[in-house]
């Protein structure tokens, strides 16, 4: 349910909600630039590991989308944000425990499906896309593979690696919407070959790989900006 009336956060209007999903409380947020119009497209934002639904970079992505007439929605992933929180990026053991204690991949799919059900019904939203890197792809790829309401996706910084690496590889062939995949050639967290392996397994016939030099968190600003152009254009087309 909605927590309160919308509030202004910079140029964005922000509205928070809480859902009860299989006994789990799932907190979320929706951002828009102006009053929401019926049929307005929306992008689901998956945050990275050790961050949360209101991480600064996600708010920036939401702002870029809002300027393009697209809503943005995010929830806290398992063990993150208001659902406890992992704070040390170097503690991969804590990260994996948080993921598994939160129910793992099946719970993540259920949480996002419930959030999309709620927001799309309440706000009468239109076509839906996904934006998520690193843990945002750990969450996003299975969601995209299992929910045909998502018609385009931005994924990346992830591979056949981590707590659900095997599940990602199993789900990837079921992704059939257009996909842009970002990777960092010198990624010190997710091995390069694991990223390439996951990208090659994605089933979509319309997929592109954008690789840039640099470490895991050094995705160029132009890639972030261009990714919102890519999603907005795809969501506003009448047909894929």
GIWOJO-V676402 format. One record per residue. N is the residue number from 0. RES is the residue in one small letter. PSI is psi in radians with two decimals (NA if undefined). NEAR is the number of other ideal C-beta (glycine too) atoms within 8 Angstrom. Layout:
N|RES|PSI|NEAR + N|RES|PSI|NEAR
This chain:
0|x|2.73|5 + 1|x|2.42|8 + 2|x|-0.68|7 + 3|x|3.14|6 + 4|x|2.77|5 + 5|x|2.59|6 + 6|x|2.71|8 + 7|x|2.28|7 + 8|x|1.68|8 + 9|x|-2.25|5 + 10|x|-0.05|5 + 11|x|2.64|13 + 12|x|2.22|12 + 13|x|2.39|11 + 14|x|2.22|12 + 15|x|2.70|11 + 16|x|2.83|14 + 17|x|2.40|10 + 18|x|2.60|12 + 19|x|2.01|7 + 20|x|1.92|10 + 21|x|0.73|6 + 22|x|-0.07|4 + 23|x|2.35|11 + 24|x|2.14|7 + 25|x|1.87|14 + 26|x|2.48|13 + 27|x|3.05|15 + 28|x|2.56|13 + 29|x|2.39|13 + 30|x|2.47|15 + 31|x|2.79|12 + 32|x|-0.63|9 + 33|x|-2.97|5 + 34|x|2.36|5 + 35|x|2.30|10 + 36|x|2.48|5 + 37|x|2.36|6 + 38|x|0.03|7 + 39|x|2.34|13 + 40|x|2.78|15 + 41|x|2.55|16 + 42|x|2.30|16 + 43|x|2.24|18 + 44|x|2.04|14 + 45|x|2.10|15 + 46|x|2.87|16 + 47|x|2.94|10 + 48|x|2.46|10 + 49|x|0.05|9 + 50|x|-2.57|10 + 51|x|3.12|10 + 52|x|-0.39|13 + 53|x|0.44|8 + 54|x|2.53|10 + 55|x|-0.73|5 + 56|x|-0.53|8 + 57|x|-0.68|14 + 58|x|-0.67|12 + 59|x|-0.71|9 + 60|x|-0.74|14 + 61|x|-0.66|13 + 62|x|-0.75|13 + 63|x|-0.72|11 + 64|x|-0.74|16 + 65|x|-0.67|15 + 66|x|-0.30|7 + 67|x|0.21|9 + 68|x|0.44|9 + 69|x|2.29|15 + 70|x|2.83|15 + 71|x|2.51|17 + 72|x|2.45|15 + 73|x|2.66|14 + 74|x|2.80|12 + 75|x|2.28|13 + 76|x|3.02|14 + 77|x|2.25|13 + 78|x|0.21|13 + 79|x|2.76|15 + 80|x|-2.22|12 + 81|x|-0.04|6 + 82|x|0.78|14 + 83|x|-1.46|6 + 84|x|2.31|9 + 85|x|2.18|12 + 86|x|-0.30|4 + 87|x|1.84|7 + 88|x|-0.39|5 + 89|x|-0.19|4 + 90|x|1.40|8 + 91|x|-0.47|6 + 92|x|-0.74|6 + 93|x|-0.68|9 + 94|x|-0.80|13 + 95|x|-0.69|10 + 96|x|-0.73|9 + 97|x|-0.74|13 + 98|x|-0.87|14 + 99|x|-0.68|9 + 100|x|-0.45|8 + 101|x|0.06|13 + 102|x|-0.13|11 + 103|x|-2.82|11 + 104|x|-0.71|9 + 105|x|-0.70|7 + 106|x|-0.67|13 + 107|x|-0.79|16 + 108|x|-0.79|12 + 109|x|-0.70|11 + 110|x|-0.83|14 + 111|x|-0.66|13 + 112|x|-0.75|11 + 113|x|-0.71|11 + 114|x|-0.74|15 + 115|x|-0.70|13 + 116|x|-0.86|8 + 117|x|-0.94|10 + 118|x|-0.71|14 + 119|x|-0.58|12 + 120|x|-0.82|7 + 121|x|-0.70|7 + 122|x|-0.02|11 + 123|x|0.86|8 + 124|x|2.87|12 + 125|x|-2.38|9 + 126|x|2.65|7 + 127|x|2.44|15 + 128|x|3.07|17 + 129|x|2.43|15 + 130|x|2.07|18 + 131|x|2.26|15 + 132|x|2.68|14 + 133|x|-2.08|14 + 134|x|-0.43|12 + 135|x|-0.42|14 + 136|x|-0.58|15 + 137|x|-0.70|16 + 138|x|-0.78|13 + 139|x|-0.73|15 + 140|x|-0.81|17 + 141|x|-0.61|14 + 142|x|-0.84|16 + 143|x|-0.69|14 + 144|x|-0.39|10 + 145|x|0.08|9 + 146|x|1.85|11 + 147|x|0.03|3 + 148|x|-0.32|7 + 149|x|2.05|13 + 150|x|-0.08|11 + 151|x|2.60|14 + 152|x|2.50|15 + 153|x|2.04|15 + 154|x|3.03|17 + 155|x|-3.07|13 + 156|x|0.59|15 + 157|x|2.72|16 + 158|x|-2.72|14 + 159|x|1.23|10 + 160|x|2.71|8 + 161|x|-3.02|8 + 162|x|-0.54|9 + 163|x|0.57|11 + 164|x|-0.74|11 + 165|x|-0.67|7 + 166|x|-0.68|9 + 167|x|-0.77|16 + 168|x|-0.61|11 + 169|x|-0.60|7 + 170|x|-0.47|12 + 171|x|-0.72|13 + 172|x|-0.33|8 + 173|x|-0.08|8 + 174|x|2.01|14 + 175|x|0.06|6 + 176|x|2.88|12 + 177|x|2.43|11 + 178|x|2.32|15 + 179|x|2.29|13 + 180|x|2.14|13 + 181|x|2.47|15 + 182|x|2.69|15 + 183|x|2.14|14 + 184|x|-0.49|9 + 185|x|0.48|8 + 186|x|2.14|13 + 187|x|-0.09|5 + 188|x|-1.00|6 + 189|x|2.04|13 + 190|x|2.46|8 + 191|x|-0.79|10 + 192|x|-0.50|7 + 193|x|-0.65|12 + 194|x|-0.81|16 + 195|x|-0.64|11 + 196|x|-0.76|11 + 197|x|-0.79|15 + 198|x|-0.76|12 + 199|x|-0.39|6 + 200|x|-0.32|10 + 201|x|2.31|14 + 202|x|-0.25|9 + 203|x|2.43|10 + 204|x|-0.19|5 + 205|x|1.46|8 + 206|x|2.53|11 + 207|x|2.56|7 + 208|x|2.19|8 + 209|x|1.92|10 + 210|x|2.33|7 + 211|x|2.59|12 + 212|x|2.65|5 + 213|x|2.97|9 + 214|x|3.09|8 + 215|x|-0.83|10 + 216|x|0.12|4 + 217|x|0.67|8 + 218|x|2.24|11 + 219|x|2.54|8 + 220|x|-0.62|5 + 221|x|-0.52|6 + 222|x|-0.69|11 + 223|x|-0.84|13 + 224|x|-0.84|9 + 225|x|-0.52|8 + 226|x|-0.59|13 + 227|x|-0.60|15 + 228|x|-0.78|9 + 229|x|-0.84|11 + 230|x|-0.79|15 + 231|x|-0.76|13 + 232|x|-0.74|8 + 233|x|-0.71|12 + 234|x|-0.42|15 + 235|x|-0.16|7 + 236|x|2.57|7 + 237|x|-0.62|2 + 238|x|2.58|3 + 239|x|NA|8
